[in-house]
Amino acid sequence: MVVGLLFGGFGPVFLFFFLYIYNRGISFLLITLWIFLPKSKRRLSNYYFLLSLPLLFILGYYRMNQQLSPGSLDDLFASEISGTVQGQLLMIQDKGEYQVLTLKHNTIYLDNSKKYISGKITVYTSSKDQYEIGNILSAKGEIKKFQQASNPGQFNEYQYNRMLNIYYKMNADEIDLITGKNSVFPQFLYDIKIRLIEVYNKMLPKKNAGILSAMILGEMSLLDPEIKELYQQSGISHILAISGLHVSLLGLYLFQFLKHLKIPLILNAGISILIIFSYGVLTNFSVSTNRAVVMLIILMLAGLIGRTYDLLSATAFSALIILIQSPLQITNAGFLLSFGAILGIGLINPVLSILIPYRNNFWDGLKTSISIQIITLPIILYFFYEFPTYSVIINMIILPSSSIIILLAILAGILGCISLPLGILTIGGVHYLLNSYEWVCRAASELPYRTFLIGRPDIWVITVYYVIVLLLICFHKKIKRKLCIFLLSFLFIIFIKSKHSSLDVTFLDVGQGDGIFLLSPSGTTYLVDGGSSDVSKVGQYRLEPFLKANGIKTLDYAIVTHMDSDHISGLKELVEAMDDMKGEATSMLYKGNINIRNLLIPDIYEKDEVYEKLISMAERKGIKITYIKRGDTIEDGGVRFTCLHPEADYSFTSRNAYSTVLSINYKEFDLLLTGDLEADGEDMVLEELKEQAGTADNAKSGNTNITENNSDIIAEAERQPATDYDVLNKRVTRLIQFRFPCSSL
């Protein structure tokens, strides 16, 4: 099934290739078995399961192609289009200032009077009208496509929503109720959810109420952003997700309770299965909930029919169910981490129990935690780029009491719906336990080296890692015990990246703006500008993910060309998110993890408010400030940065006019960065380049007399007005072609 999913996006040729190879391989295997196996084991019935493998491959191949197929409107517009969506309300999320409605079975009406059928659509509305699940709604507004990731490390909004079978989003200007009839059972469960959220908010402070809403009801939108980040950095964010622990506690305790009431076994199992399935619906059936519900149902059914329960078989079956529903889950961090944790318990933990034979609660907990970390480490690094150093210890402290929190929270929620004072009495212990969780996480965050930032590993490195782990699982009895423990302990070294050896230049997609990253052969990092006028929080969602995906936590040089927001907005976010010189964190919600050592800004005569504010902010954060001017250079590992503009104490007419111009030279590669330079500045740069071109640069390009051979090019470039980006590009391109005819830009 997984192989079929992986080949799903590559076209039909791979389907026929796989089936051809499979038929040849299975024929050879059966003939070999028939020849070498004793007669007592030559039963073809033992190998009938092999016939299902190509069917599962075809199923995975077909479902992936089906989910990757474009939406009905994809060819009609580039990014957004006006229209009306009519569909059935599937899910409601209250975000406070606005609501998020998910509609299914949608019909889309465009201005051309044509109608189109679509899958799920997410509708954002500021309306506070109350709707019920199952209502038929008509929403009018701007229909938008989801954005694909255009930078390394950037969140892929398109892939995530397509994984949820959501095709478009809409900002609704108005919503009309077409049919008031609701879906009774889903609406009943939704009402219970809303009631429990209200009860938790009345019984607990807002912060802890949000944690319980996430842990028990799967409502992550109510979670305090600071707590979410704190738990993530400590490696315990998994306790915020509905997991097997929640479902197992609910299902098994209910099963045992009904058993004590002498309920017949079949009826008992039926009631328990119905309730845990309803709990899955109430919590929107996240991946971990889906997995846990399926596995618990298998456990109960196994007992009914007299079969044993096998952890790995149940895990595989639940994964099969989820991937049939949504093949793109195989690219989801939640899916991989959830099933990786189970595989760690089922595959690594038995090996560690043999290698480390000590048995008590401490050692058992430590081995379980390490087993999970061994399997999930590559997944964590691939999606989050860094590893929480103390997560194993923190999990050992916190996990034993998490089951108490879940049981008390569920009980207090039920009692609170009946009698609020009784619920408050029951939930008191939960309040103090959650406060202790926060204290442990904050204490760990003060320790040195709380995280190891490694960056996103290559797929081939992850493959080698898992092959080695698989070999150790299979042959641990034949390998010396100490050697096996050593390999498992230091296998993470494979993810440490080798030293950089060339100049890398990356032009980041920041929308309308600039963000240019350079990594020199010596490992020095540079960011030239970093802002956008049309992408909000560009520092948090574009710049930092890119840097962390490349294993970069420190920017050695941040170079500002000028102070327009489309060049510095993201850079300001990174600076603001840094701790100040006294070690005090900022009050903003975004707590960045990127440090900046040096800030290079243009040396100009008159400094405006934005200029002064950036300087003040940088000084407060302990960033060294350097004013650069024409003639300043940086020599770094064979790379030469030369500032061509502005002159010292440059007097300007606009911010664009004083844009820093950098000439970057490395071996046969040459790059000119001009910011938003205007005509006067271009003339000054041209004069500077003409002066330089007759000496060392002229020898490099092979031109012996630039005035005689190229005076017409210079004259044309000087005459041409620079009124927009296109004209500027033409002038700079002709100049670079003239200076360095053997180079390419």
Buried (B, 14 or more C-beta within 10 A) or exposed (E): BBBBBBBBEEEEEBBEEBBEEBEEEBEEEEEEBEEEEEEEEEEEEEEEEBEEBBEBBBBBBBBBBEBEEEBBBEEBBEEBBEBBBBBBBBBBBBEEEBBBBBBBEBEBBBEEEEEBEBBBBBBBBEBEEEBBBBBBBBBBBBBBBBBEBEBBBBEBBBBBBBBBEBBBBBBBEEBEEEEEEBBEEBBBBBEBBBEBBEBBBEBBEEBBBBBBBBBBBBBBEBBBEEBBBBBBBBBBBBBBBBBBBBBBBBBBEBBEEBBEEEBEEEEBBBBBBEBBBBBBBBBBBBBBBBBBBBBBBBBBEBBEEEEEEEBEBBBBBBBBEBBBEBBBBBBBBBBBBBBBBBBBBBBBBBBBBEBBEEEEEEBBBBBBBBBBBBBBBBBBBBBBBBBBBBBBBBBBBBBEBBEEBBBBBBBBBBBBBEEEEEBBBBBEBBBEBBEEBBEBBEEBBEEEEBBBBBBBBEEEBBEBBEEBBEEBEEEBEEBEEEEBBEBBEEBBEEBEEEEBEEBEBBEBBBBEBBBBBBBBBBEBBBBBBBBBBEBEBBBBBBBBBBBBBBBBBEBBBBBBBBBBEBBBBBBBBBBBBBBEEEEEEBEEEBBBBBBBBBBBBBBBEEBEEBBEEBBEBBBBBBBEEEBBBBEBEBEBBEBEBBBBBBBEEBEBEEBBBBBBBBBBBBEEBBBBBBBBBBBEBBBBBBEBBBEBBBEEBBEBBEBEEBEEEBEEBBEEBEEBEBEEEEBBEBBBEBBBBBBBEEBEE
